Protein backbone atom coordinates (compact mmCIF):
# COMPACT_ATOMS: atom_id res chain seq x y z
CA UNK A 1 0.00 0.00 0.00
CA UNK A 2 1.26 3.47 -0.92
CA UNK A 3 0.45 6.31 1.47
CA UNK A 4 1.18 10.00 0.96
CA UNK A 5 1.65 11.87 4.25
CA UNK A 6 0.98 15.63 4.23
CA UNK A 7 -0.22 18.15 6.80
CA UNK A 8 -0.66 21.80 7.76
CA UNK A 9 -2.30 23.11 4.61
CA UNK A 10 -3.43 26.22 6.53
CA UNK A 11 -5.95 27.20 3.88
CA UNK A 12 -6.60 30.94 4.24
CA UNK A 13 -3.29 31.88 5.82
CA UNK A 14 -1.70 35.16 4.77
CA UNK A 15 1.99 35.88 4.31
CA UNK A 16 2.86 39.37 5.55
CA UNK A 17 -0.64 40.50 4.61
CA UNK A 18 -0.69 38.76 1.21
CA UNK A 19 -3.05 35.90 0.38
CA UNK A 20 -1.43 32.50 -0.15
CA UNK A 21 -4.51 30.80 -1.59
CA UNK A 22 -3.46 30.84 -5.25
CA UNK A 23 0.02 29.54 -4.42
CA UNK A 24 -1.55 26.80 -2.31
CA UNK A 25 -3.78 25.81 -5.24
CA UNK A 26 -0.64 25.36 -7.35
CA UNK A 27 0.98 23.12 -4.75
CA UNK A 28 -2.15 21.05 -4.12
CA UNK A 29 -2.54 20.54 -7.87
CA UNK A 30 1.04 19.24 -7.96
CA UNK A 31 0.27 16.97 -5.01
CA UNK A 32 -2.68 15.53 -6.95
CA UNK A 33 -0.39 14.89 -9.92
CA UNK A 34 2.03 13.01 -7.67
CA UNK A 35 -0.82 10.90 -6.30
CA UNK A 36 -1.90 10.01 -9.81
CA UNK A 37 1.57 9.32 -11.21
CA UNK A 38 2.72 7.27 -8.21
CA UNK A 39 -0.55 5.35 -7.88
CA UNK A 40 -0.98 6.41 -4.26
CA UNK A 41 -3.68 4.47 -2.43
CA UNK A 42 -4.25 6.71 0.60
CA UNK A 43 -3.54 10.39 1.34
CA UNK A 44 -3.36 11.29 5.03
CA UNK A 45 -3.52 14.94 6.15
CA UNK A 46 -2.44 15.37 9.78
CA UNK A 47 -4.30 18.46 10.92
CA UNK A 48 -4.44 22.25 10.47
CA UNK A 49 -6.42 21.97 7.27
CA UNK A 50 -7.55 25.58 7.70
CA UNK A 51 -5.63 28.44 9.26
CA UNK A 52 -8.63 29.68 11.21
CA UNK A 53 -11.44 28.13 13.21
CA UNK A 54 -13.80 30.34 11.17
CA UNK A 55 -12.60 30.01 7.56
CA UNK A 56 -14.20 32.09 4.83
CA UNK A 57 -16.58 30.41 2.40
CA UNK A 58 -14.03 30.61 -0.43
CA UNK A 59 -11.57 28.53 1.59
CA UNK A 60 -14.07 25.67 1.84
CA UNK A 61 -14.13 25.73 -1.96
CA UNK A 62 -10.34 25.28 -2.03
CA UNK A 63 -10.61 22.26 0.27
CA UNK A 64 -13.52 20.74 -1.62
CA UNK A 65 -11.68 21.06 -4.92
CA UNK A 66 -8.49 19.48 -3.53
CA UNK A 67 -10.36 16.54 -1.99
CA UNK A 68 -12.36 15.93 -5.15
CA UNK A 69 -9.21 15.90 -7.29
CA UNK A 70 -7.44 13.52 -4.90
CA UNK A 71 -10.38 11.11 -5.12
CA UNK A 72 -10.43 11.42 -8.91
CA UNK A 73 -6.71 10.57 -8.87
CA UNK A 74 -7.61 7.28 -7.19
CA UNK A 75 -6.74 7.88 -3.52
CA UNK A 76 -8.80 7.49 -0.39
CA UNK A 77 -8.35 10.57 1.81
CA UNK A 78 -8.12 10.61 5.61
CA UNK A 79 -7.74 13.86 7.49
CA UNK A 80 -7.85 15.04 11.09
CA UNK A 81 -8.30 18.40 12.77
CA UNK A 82 -5.41 20.43 14.20
CA UNK A 83 -5.17 23.21 16.74
CA UNK A 84 -6.03 25.85 14.11
CA UNK A 85 -9.17 24.03 12.98
CA UNK A 86 -12.67 24.08 14.38
CA UNK A 87 -13.36 20.39 14.89
CA UNK A 88 -17.10 21.02 14.56
CA UNK A 89 -16.88 22.99 11.32
CA UNK A 90 -14.32 20.72 9.70
CA UNK A 91 -16.28 17.63 10.69
CA UNK A 92 -19.62 18.94 9.45
CA UNK A 93 -21.28 16.28 7.24
CA UNK A 94 -18.30 13.97 7.61
CA UNK A 95 -20.66 10.99 7.64
CA UNK A 96 -21.68 11.82 4.08
CA UNK A 97 -18.08 12.52 3.00
CA UNK A 98 -16.94 9.05 4.08
CA UNK A 99 -19.40 7.54 1.60
CA UNK A 100 -17.27 9.20 -1.10
CA UNK A 101 -13.99 7.86 0.32
CA UNK A 102 -13.09 11.03 2.26
CA UNK A 103 -12.77 10.36 5.99
CA UNK A 104 -12.74 13.40 8.29
CA UNK A 105 -11.89 12.54 11.89
CA UNK A 106 -12.45 15.38 14.36
CA UNK A 107 -14.14 13.87 17.44
CA UNK A 108 -12.43 12.33 20.47
CA UNK A 109 -14.75 9.32 20.39
CA UNK A 110 -13.59 8.40 16.87
CA UNK A 111 -9.90 7.92 17.63
CA UNK A 112 -10.08 4.18 18.36
CA UNK A 113 -12.43 3.42 15.47
CA UNK A 114 -10.13 3.06 12.48
CA UNK A 115 -10.69 3.56 8.79
CA UNK A 116 -9.75 0.13 7.45
CA UNK A 117 -8.45 -0.20 3.90
CA UNK A 118 -7.21 -3.50 2.49
CA UNK A 119 -4.57 -4.38 -0.07
CA UNK A 120 -3.20 -7.71 -1.32
CA UNK A 121 -1.55 -8.30 2.09
CA UNK A 122 -4.66 -7.69 4.18
CA UNK A 123 -6.15 -4.81 6.16
CA UNK A 124 -4.44 -1.57 7.17
CA UNK A 125 -6.08 0.31 10.03
CA UNK A 126 -5.83 4.11 9.99
CA UNK A 127 -6.43 5.79 13.36
CA UNK A 128 -6.96 9.54 13.39
CA UNK A 129 -6.28 11.37 16.65
CA UNK A 130 -7.69 14.90 16.30
CA UNK A 131 -6.02 17.71 18.21
CA UNK A 132 -7.19 17.26 21.80
CA UNK A 133 -6.78 20.22 24.16
CA UNK A 134 -6.37 18.75 27.67
CA UNK A 135 -8.57 21.35 29.34
CA UNK A 136 -11.43 20.54 26.97
CA UNK A 137 -11.36 16.74 27.16
CA UNK A 138 -10.33 15.87 30.70
CA UNK A 139 -13.89 16.09 32.01
CA UNK A 140 -14.95 13.45 29.47
CA UNK A 141 -12.65 10.86 31.05
CA UNK A 142 -12.63 11.53 34.82
CA UNK A 143 -10.96 8.16 35.45
CA UNK A 144 -7.76 9.35 33.70
CA UNK A 145 -5.32 12.13 34.59
CA UNK A 146 -5.31 14.35 31.52
CA UNK A 147 -3.37 17.49 32.40
CA UNK A 148 -0.77 17.60 29.62
CA UNK A 149 -0.66 16.72 25.95
CA UNK A 150 1.61 13.81 26.76
CA UNK A 151 -1.02 12.38 29.10
CA UNK A 152 -3.86 12.98 26.63
CA UNK A 153 -1.99 11.37 23.73
CA UNK A 154 -0.79 8.54 25.97
CA UNK A 155 -4.42 7.89 26.89
CA UNK A 156 -5.48 8.08 23.22
CA UNK A 157 -2.69 5.75 22.09
CA UNK A 158 -3.64 3.29 24.83
CA UNK A 159 -7.10 3.08 23.32
CA UNK A 160 -5.63 2.74 19.83
CA UNK A 161 -3.31 -0.09 20.89
CA UNK A 162 -6.16 -1.90 22.66
CA UNK A 163 -8.32 -1.74 19.56
CA UNK A 164 -5.43 -2.77 17.31
CA UNK A 165 -4.64 -5.75 19.51
CA UNK A 166 -8.18 -6.99 19.03
CA UNK A 167 -8.21 -6.42 15.26
CA UNK A 168 -4.67 -7.37 14.29
CA UNK A 169 -3.02 -6.22 11.09
CA UNK A 170 -0.93 -3.25 10.06
CA UNK A 171 -1.68 0.27 11.25
CA UNK A 172 -1.09 3.99 10.71
CA UNK A 173 -1.81 6.78 13.21
CA UNK A 174 -2.39 10.46 12.41
CA UNK A 175 -1.72 12.98 15.19
CA UNK A 176 -1.23 16.73 15.57
CA UNK A 177 1.22 17.60 18.34
CA UNK A 178 4.64 18.97 19.28
CA UNK A 179 6.92 15.96 19.64
CA UNK A 180 10.17 16.13 21.60
CA UNK A 181 13.34 16.54 19.56
CA UNK A 182 12.03 18.32 16.47
CA UNK A 183 13.19 21.63 15.00
CA UNK A 184 10.34 24.14 14.80
CA UNK A 185 10.08 27.54 13.12
CA UNK A 186 8.57 30.84 14.26
CA UNK A 187 5.07 30.30 12.90
CA UNK A 188 3.64 27.27 14.71
CA UNK A 189 1.02 28.42 17.18
CA UNK A 190 2.31 27.57 20.66
CA UNK A 191 0.63 24.55 22.22
CA UNK A 192 3.18 24.24 25.01
CA UNK A 193 3.22 25.70 28.49
CA UNK A 194 6.65 25.76 30.06
CA UNK A 195 7.57 22.62 28.14
CA UNK A 196 4.93 20.44 29.82
CA UNK A 197 3.09 19.81 26.56
CA UNK A 198 5.91 18.37 24.51
CA UNK A 199 5.14 14.76 23.64
CA UNK A 200 7.87 12.07 23.79
CA UNK A 201 8.11 9.91 20.68
CA UNK A 202 7.72 6.82 22.86
CA UNK A 203 4.06 7.70 23.32
CA UNK A 204 3.54 6.49 19.73
CA UNK A 205 5.07 3.03 20.15
CA UNK A 206 3.21 0.26 18.37
CA UNK A 207 1.78 1.22 14.97
CA UNK A 208 3.73 0.76 11.76
CA UNK A 209 3.77 4.48 10.87
CA UNK A 210 2.96 7.74 12.69
CA UNK A 211 1.97 10.65 10.45
CA UNK A 212 2.45 13.83 12.48
CA UNK A 213 1.35 17.41 11.89
CA UNK A 214 1.91 20.81 13.54
CA UNK A 215 5.62 21.40 12.79
CA UNK A 216 5.93 23.23 9.46
CA UNK A 217 9.24 21.70 8.41
CA UNK A 218 10.12 18.14 7.45
CA UNK A 219 11.34 16.19 10.48
CA UNK A 220 12.24 12.57 11.04
CA UNK A 221 12.04 11.48 14.67
CA UNK A 222 12.51 7.82 13.76
CA UNK A 223 11.95 5.68 10.69
CA UNK A 224 8.31 5.29 11.65
CA UNK A 225 7.57 8.71 13.25
CA UNK A 226 7.74 11.72 10.95
CA UNK A 227 6.49 15.23 10.23
CA UNK A 228 5.81 16.14 6.61
CA UNK A 229 5.72 19.89 7.23
CA UNK A 230 3.52 22.46 5.50
CA UNK A 231 3.20 22.59 1.70
CA UNK A 232 4.10 26.31 1.59
CA UNK A 233 6.67 28.48 3.32
CA UNK A 234 4.90 30.63 5.90
CA UNK A 235 7.98 32.28 7.42
CA UNK A 236 11.37 33.52 6.23
CA UNK A 237 12.82 31.26 8.89
CA UNK A 238 11.70 28.34 6.70
CA UNK A 239 13.25 29.68 3.49
CA UNK A 240 15.89 26.96 3.13
CA UNK A 241 13.69 24.06 4.15
CA UNK A 242 12.14 21.79 1.49
CA UNK A 243 8.42 21.55 0.83
CA UNK A 244 6.81 18.24 0.03
CA UNK A 245 5.32 15.06 1.46
CA UNK A 246 6.39 11.60 2.60
CA UNK A 247 5.62 8.62 0.38
CA UNK A 248 5.20 5.67 2.72
CA UNK A 249 5.00 2.07 1.53
CA UNK A 250 3.59 -0.70 3.66
CA UNK A 251 4.45 -4.25 2.68
CA UNK A 252 3.25 -7.55 4.11
CA UNK A 253 5.45 -7.19 7.22
CA UNK A 254 4.63 -3.54 7.95
CA UNK A 255 6.68 -0.44 7.20
CA UNK A 256 8.62 -0.63 3.96
CA UNK A 257 10.38 2.16 2.09
CA UNK A 258 9.77 5.81 3.02
CA UNK A 259 10.86 8.45 0.49
CA UNK A 260 10.52 12.20 0.13
CA UNK A 261 8.41 13.76 -2.63
CA UNK A 262 9.34 17.35 -3.48
CA UNK A 263 6.53 19.77 -4.26
CA UNK A 264 6.95 23.06 -6.19
CA UNK A 265 7.60 26.35 -4.44
CA UNK A 266 5.45 28.88 -6.34
CA UNK A 267 7.35 31.88 -5.02
CA UNK A 268 10.59 31.30 -3.16
CA UNK A 269 11.79 33.33 -0.18
CA UNK A 270 14.93 35.47 -0.16
CA UNK A 271 16.51 37.10 2.89
CA UNK A 272 18.84 39.89 1.72
CA UNK A 273 21.34 41.92 3.74
CA UNK A 274 23.29 45.02 2.73
CA UNK A 275 23.08 48.77 2.32
CA UNK A 276 20.12 49.97 0.33
CA UNK A 277 22.38 50.95 -2.59
CA UNK A 278 23.92 47.48 -2.62
CA UNK A 279 20.51 45.82 -2.69
CA UNK A 280 19.26 48.13 -5.43
CA UNK A 281 22.27 47.80 -7.72
CA UNK A 282 24.09 44.49 -7.08
CA UNK A 283 23.56 42.16 -10.05
CA UNK A 284 23.75 39.15 -7.71
CA UNK A 285 20.22 39.94 -6.61
CA UNK A 286 18.72 39.82 -10.11
CA UNK A 287 17.48 36.30 -9.39
CA UNK A 288 15.51 37.58 -6.40
CA UNK A 289 13.37 40.00 -8.40
CA UNK A 290 10.31 37.71 -8.28
CA UNK A 291 10.86 36.28 -4.78
CA UNK A 292 9.26 37.17 -1.48
CA UNK A 293 11.97 39.40 -0.03
CA UNK A 294 12.90 40.25 3.54
CA UNK A 295 15.62 42.90 3.60
CA UNK A 296 18.01 43.87 6.39
CA UNK A 297 19.48 47.30 5.68
CA UNK A 298 22.93 47.90 7.14
CA UNK A 299 23.22 51.63 6.36
CA UNK A 300 24.48 53.73 9.24
CA UNK A 301 21.36 55.89 8.95
CA UNK A 302 17.93 54.42 8.22
CA UNK A 303 17.23 55.15 4.54
CA UNK A 304 14.23 57.30 3.77
CA UNK A 305 11.34 55.45 2.10
CA UNK A 306 13.29 52.20 2.11
CA UNK A 307 10.34 49.87 1.46
CA UNK A 308 9.09 51.81 -1.57
CA UNK A 309 12.56 52.01 -3.07
CA UNK A 310 13.20 48.30 -2.59
CA UNK A 311 9.83 47.39 -4.09
CA UNK A 312 10.85 49.11 -7.31
CA UNK A 313 13.38 46.32 -7.80
CA UNK A 314 11.71 43.62 -5.68
CA UNK A 315 7.93 44.00 -6.11
CA UNK A 316 7.31 41.29 -3.50
CA UNK A 317 9.45 42.81 -0.77
CA UNK A 318 7.32 42.43 2.36
CA UNK A 319 9.65 43.10 5.26
CA UNK A 320 12.41 45.65 5.90
CA UNK A 321 14.55 45.93 9.02
CA UNK A 322 17.32 48.39 9.84
CA UNK A 323 20.39 46.88 11.50
CA UNK A 324 23.35 49.24 11.01
CA UNK A 325 26.77 47.62 10.79
CA UNK A 326 28.23 50.45 12.86
CA UNK A 327 26.55 51.62 16.06
CA UNK A 328 27.67 54.96 17.46
CA UNK A 329 28.54 55.19 21.13
CA UNK A 330 25.99 57.56 22.64
CA UNK A 331 27.84 57.70 25.93
CA UNK A 332 26.23 57.56 29.34
CA UNK A 333 25.55 61.26 29.91
CA UNK A 334 22.09 62.34 30.95
CA UNK A 335 20.05 64.64 28.72
CA UNK A 336 20.69 67.56 31.04
CA UNK A 337 24.44 66.95 30.83
CA UNK A 338 24.35 66.72 27.04
CA UNK A 339 22.60 70.09 26.55
CA UNK A 340 24.28 72.08 29.34
CA UNK A 341 25.96 75.22 28.02
CA UNK A 342 25.01 74.62 24.38
CA UNK A 343 23.21 76.88 21.95
CA UNK A 344 19.91 75.99 20.33
CA UNK A 345 21.70 75.20 17.08
CA UNK A 346 24.10 72.86 18.85
CA UNK A 347 21.29 71.13 20.76
CA UNK A 348 19.34 70.37 17.57
CA UNK A 349 22.49 69.19 15.78
CA UNK A 350 23.42 66.92 18.67
CA UNK A 351 19.88 65.52 18.75
CA UNK A 352 20.05 64.56 15.08
CA UNK A 353 23.46 62.95 15.67
CA UNK A 354 22.01 60.98 18.59
CA UNK A 355 18.89 59.66 16.82
CA UNK A 356 20.71 59.01 13.51
CA UNK A 357 23.35 56.68 14.89
CA UNK A 358 26.19 59.22 14.93
CA UNK A 359 25.38 60.90 11.61
CA UNK A 360 25.00 64.65 12.19
CA UNK A 361 23.17 67.21 10.04
CA UNK A 362 24.31 68.02 6.53
CA UNK A 363 25.20 71.57 5.55
CA UNK A 364 21.74 72.00 4.06
CA UNK A 365 20.16 70.76 7.29
CA UNK A 366 22.39 73.06 9.38
CA UNK A 367 21.23 76.05 7.34
CA UNK A 368 17.59 74.96 7.69
CA UNK A 369 18.05 74.64 11.46
CA UNK A 370 19.66 78.09 11.71
CA UNK A 371 16.89 79.67 9.65
CA UNK A 372 14.14 78.01 11.67
CA UNK A 373 15.67 79.06 14.98
CA UNK A 374 16.19 82.60 13.70
CA UNK A 375 12.54 82.86 12.61
CA UNK A 376 11.38 81.59 15.99
CA UNK A 377 13.68 84.01 17.81
CA UNK A 378 12.34 86.95 15.76
CA UNK A 379 8.79 85.88 16.53
CA UNK A 380 9.60 85.67 20.25
CA UNK A 381 11.14 89.19 20.16
CA UNK A 382 8.03 90.55 18.44
CA UNK A 383 5.76 88.95 21.05
CA UNK A 384 7.84 90.54 23.84
CA UNK A 385 7.68 93.99 22.17
CA UNK A 386 3.90 93.79 21.81
CA UNK A 387 3.53 92.68 25.41
N, C-alpha and C positions, 0 to 999 in steps of 0.2 A: 504494500500500500504506500502511495506517495502522498505526503502531507506537506502543505505550504504553511509555514508559521509566520504570521504578521501581527502587528498590534499598533495601537496609538495612532490611529488615523487622524484624530482631532479635527474632524470635519467642522469648518467654521472658524478655525483659529486664524488670527491675523498675525502678520509679521511686521513689527514696527508700524502698525496702523494700516498695512496693506493686506488685502484679501489674499488668501492662499488657495482658494477653492479651485481656480482654473489649473494651477500647477498640480494640485492634488488629483484632479481629473486625469491629467496626463499620466501621472504615476500609476493610478489605479487601472488605467487602460493598459499600461505596460504589464502590470501584474496579471491582468486577465490574459494577455498574450502568453505570458510565461506558463500560466495554468494550462492553457490550450496546447502549447507546443510540448510541454513536458508531461502531458497526460496526468495531471495532478488529480487525485481522487477526492481529497478533503482539504479545504482551506480553513484554518483556525485563526481567529482574530481575538487576541487576548486583552480586550478592554480599551477604554477611552476611544470609543467609536466617534463620539462627538466631543467638541471642546467645551461645551456648556451643557448644563442640566436643562436648559430651555433653548434648544436650537431653533433657528428660524426655519420656516417652512421649506425654503429653497435647499437647505442642507439635508432634509429628509429625501429630497429628490436625488441628491448626489448619492446618498446611501442606497436608495432603491435601485438606481441605475447600476451601481457597482455590483450589488448582490445579484441582480438579474443577469448581468453579463458573466459573472462567475458561474452561475448555474448553467447558462447557455454554453459555457466552455467545458462543461461536464463535471464540475466539482460540487460536492456537498459542502455547505458552509456552516460553520459553528462559531458563534461569537458570544462573548460575555461582556458584562458592563464593567467599567472602571470607575475610578474616583471622580472623573469629570462628568460621567454620564448620570442621567436620571434613570434608575433601574425601572421605574414605572413607565416612563415614556418610551425608553428603548424596547421594553418588553411588551408594549401594547400590541395586541393581536399576534403574539408569538405562536399561539396554538394554530393559527391559520398558516403562518409562514412555514412551520415545520412540515406541513403537507406538501409544500413545494421544495423541500430539501434544504431549507434555511432554518437553522436551529438557534434561537436567541435565548440564552440562559442568563436570567437576571435575578432570580429569587433564591433565597437561602435554602428553601426546601427542595430545590432542584439539584443541588450539588452532588448528591449520591444516587441520582437517577441518570445513568449515562445515555448518550446517543450512541447506539451500537451499529456499526457498519462492518460488513463482512467482505473479505477478499478470498482468494483461493486457499489461504492458510487458516481461515476461520474468522471469528469475530474480533473486532477492535472496539474497546469501550472508551468513549470520549467523555470525560467528566469536566464540566465547566464550573469553576468556583468564581462567582461574581465578587466584585469588591465588597467586602464586609467590614463596615466601620464598627469597631468593638462596642462603642457606646450605644449603637442602634440595634445590636443583635443580642447583647448579653441577657436581656430580660426574656428572650425567647427560649433560652436554655439555662434556667436557674441552677441546674445540677452541675454545670461546668463553670470554671473560672475563666472568664473571657475579658481580660483587661487590656491585653496587648494584641497586636496583629499576629505575633508569633503564636499566642494561645488560640486565637480564633482560627488561624490556618491549621494549627496542629489538630484542633477539634474537627475541622472540616476534612482534613486528610485522614483522620481516624475513621470517619464515616465512609470516605471513599475506599479506603483499604478493606473495611469490613464488607462493603458491597462487592468489591472486586474479588475477595476471597471466596464469596459465595458463587460468583458467576464464572470465574476463571477466564483465561484468555489474556490477550495483550491490552495495553491501556495507555491513554494519553490524558494529561490533566492540563487545563488552562487556568491560569491564575494571574491576578493583577496585584503586585506587591513590590516592596523594596527589599530585595534579598541582600544578605550580608556579602560583602566582597566585590560589589560591582562598582564601576565608575559611572557616576551620573553627570548631568550637565546642569545648567542654571535655569532650566525651564520646567522641570518636573515639579508639580505642585506637591508641597511637603506633606507627607503622611506619617512623619515621625515626630516624636516628642521626646527630646533628650536622648535619642537613640533607642528608646524602649520598643519601637515599632519596626525595627529591622527584623527580617525573618531569616533564620539560618537555613542554608540549603538542605540540611538534614531533615527538615520538616517534610520535604517532598520525597523522601525515600519510598521506593516501591514501584510506581508506574514506570513504563518503558521510556516515556518522554514527558518533560514538563515544559509547556509553552508559556513563557512569562511575558507580561506587559508591565508598563509604567516607566521603565528607563528608556530614554529616547535613542540610545546608542546600542549597537550590537555588543552583546556580552555573552561570554561562555563561562558559566560557573562550573559545569562539568560536562561530559559528553552528552548527558541526558537532561541537563537543566540549562536553558538558554533564554536570553532576551533577543528578540529580533530588532528592536528599536523602531522608531517612527519612520514612515516612508518619505517624509520631507525634513529638511533642516528647519528648526524653529528657533535657533539661537546661533550667534556667531561662534559661540564656544563649541559648536558641533561641526564647524566648517570642514574639518579634515576627516570626519568620520563617515564611513560608507553608508549608503542607504540601500535597503534591500529586504530580503526575507530568507528564512531558512527552509531548505528543501529536505524533508526528513523521510527516510525510507524505513518502513517496518517490514522485516522478513518473518519467516516462520518462527524464529527464536526470539524475536523482539526487535530492539533497536538495531538498524543496519547503518547504512551510510548517511551522514548529515553533511550537506554542502550549502554554500552561500550562493544566493542568486542576487546579482546586482540589479538595481532598478535605476532608471534615469534620474538625473537631477536637473529639473527644468530651468532653474536659474541658480548657479552656484554662488557661494558666499566668498567674499574677499575682504580680509582685514588689512588695511594699508596704513603705513606709518611714515611720516616725513613732514617736511615743511610744506606749506600749501603750494608754493611754487614748484617744488619737486613733484608733488602729486599731480599737478596740472600739466607738467611738461615732460616728465620722464617717459620715454617710449616703452619702458618695461611694463607700464601699466595699461598699455593699449588693450591687452587681453581682458582687462577687468571692466571694459566699458559697458558691458551688458550684465555685469554681476550685481548682486546685492552688495553694497559697499559699506563698511564701517571704517571710518578714518580717524586716526590719531594724529593730530597736528602738533608738531614739535617746535613751532616758531616760538621765539622768546616772548612775543606779544601776541595775544589772541587775534587772528586775522578778522577783519571786518567782513561780515556777510559770507562767512566760510562755507556754510551749507549750500547757498545759492551758487557760489562760484564752483564748488565741487560738482554740483549736479549738472553744470554745463558740460562737463566731461563724462561724469558718471551719473546718468539719469536716475539710477536706482540707488543712489547714496541715501541711506536712511539713518545714519548715526554719525555724529562728529563729536570728538572729545579733544580737549586741549591739554596736552601734557608737555610743557616746555622742557627741552633738553637741559637748559641752564636755568637754575632758580636763584634769583638774587637774594642775598642775605639782608633781610629787613632790619636786623639788629633787635635789641631787646628794650629799646627806649620806649617810654610811654608817649602818648600823643602830646601831652603837655610839654615833655622834654623835646620832642621833635620840632615843635613850632615856636618854642621860646626864642625871642629876640629876632625873629625873621619877619620880613616884609610880606605883604599879601601876595606879591608876585612869587616870592620864594616858597610860600606855603602851598600855593596851587601847583607849582612845578614839582615840589617834593611829593605832593599827593599823587600826581600822575605817575611819577617814578615808582611810588610804592605800589599802586594798584596795577601797574603795567610791568611788573616783574623786572624792575630796574631800568626800564626804558623811559627816559625823560621826554619832555615836550620837544617837538621840532621847532625850528626857527619860526615857521608860520604859526604854530600853536602858541609860542611865546609872545608873538606880536598880538595874537587874538586875545590872550590873557591880559596883556598890558592895556589894550584898548578897552576891554570890558571893565577892568578895574578902574580905569580912568573915567569912563562914563559913569560908573556907579559913584565914584568920589565926587564928580561934578554935581550929580543929582543930590548927594548928601549935603554938599555945600549950599546948593540952592534951597533945600528944605530948611537949613539952619538960618539962612538969610531971611526967608519968609517968616519963620517963627519969631 
